[in-house]
Amino acid sequence: NAGVTQTPKFQVLKTGQSMTLQCAQDMNHNSMYWYRQDPGMGLRLIYYSASEGTTDKGEVPNGYNVSRLNKREFSLRLESAAPSQTSVYFCASSGQGGSGRYTQYFGPGTRLTVL
Amino acid sequence: QKEVEQNSGPLSVPEGAIASLNCTYSDRVSQSFFWYRQYSGKSPELIMSIYSNGDKEDGRFTAQLNKASQYVSLLIRDSQPSDSATYLCAVNVPDSSYKLIFGSGTRLLVRP
């Protein structure tokens, strides 16, 4: 049981390049999320998918797109990378626990640098 | 106005002491509250959740919730150097049971 996995762990891009960050979970969770974390800013929600087949914008969606490929996988795409997108990206998933509440579990993160 | 506020710290305590971390939130209708621990260079790890007013204990950790005053706190008893990390407070988004808002985190340093 790996939980939430992300690839790649590190990536360096040049301005204008594109890339896709991959995320998969094996906890049979319905909901998945993409966050970015910048120093002093905490975690900010980019996009989320409440359930398979749905995606919605979070707090900072500009410059990103997402795809919920199936229940397990949720990818984040940068179409034209900019230096402002240099950050650490975390994927998370959540399911409704015994208490009826949703608890989020995080992947290991991707450190992205855009030059 | 930031919706989940935490003192950025660092909060420095000696080994064996009680560390007290605080968090305030702005929306009265929030129902779910979480504490995550994040070591430098690592991902957030859930350590406590609390949904009802009062205290919830798990080992050396106690979460306290006061909905009337809109604060949630985390106490770490017998602090160890391995507890040195950033602690993130998270609160559910009022119109969504599965979205969270995170505070910026409090950095805790436990001195040997």
Boltz contact constraints between the chains, C-beta under 6 A:
constraints:
  - contact:
      token1: [A, 31]
      token2: [B, 98]
      max_distance: 6.0
  - contact:
      token1: [A, 42]
      token2: [B, 102]
      max_distance: 6.0
  - contact:
      token1: [A, 42]
      token2: [B, 103]
      max_distance: 6.0
  - contact:
      token1: [A, 42]
      token2: [B, 104]
      max_distance: 6.0
  - contact:
      token1: [A, 43]
      token2: [B, 102]
      max_distance: 6.0
  - contact:
      token1: [A, 90]
      token2: [B, 43]
      max_distance: 6.0
  - contact:
      token1: [A, 94]
      token2: [B, 98]
      max_distance: 6.0
  - contact:
      token1: [A, 101]
      token2: [B, 32]
      max_distance: 6.0
  - contact:
      token1: [A, 102]
      token2: [B, 97]
      max_distance: 6.0
  - contact:
      token1: [A, 102]
      token2: [B, 98]
      max_distance: 6.0
  - contact:
      token1: [A, 106]
      token2: [B, 43]
      max_distance: 6.0
  - contact:
      token1: [A, 106]
      token2: [B, 44]
      max_distance: 6.0
  - contact:
      token1: [A, 108]
      token2: [B, 43]
      max_distance: 6.0
  - contact:
      token1: [A, 109]
      token2: [B, 43]
      max_distance: 6.0
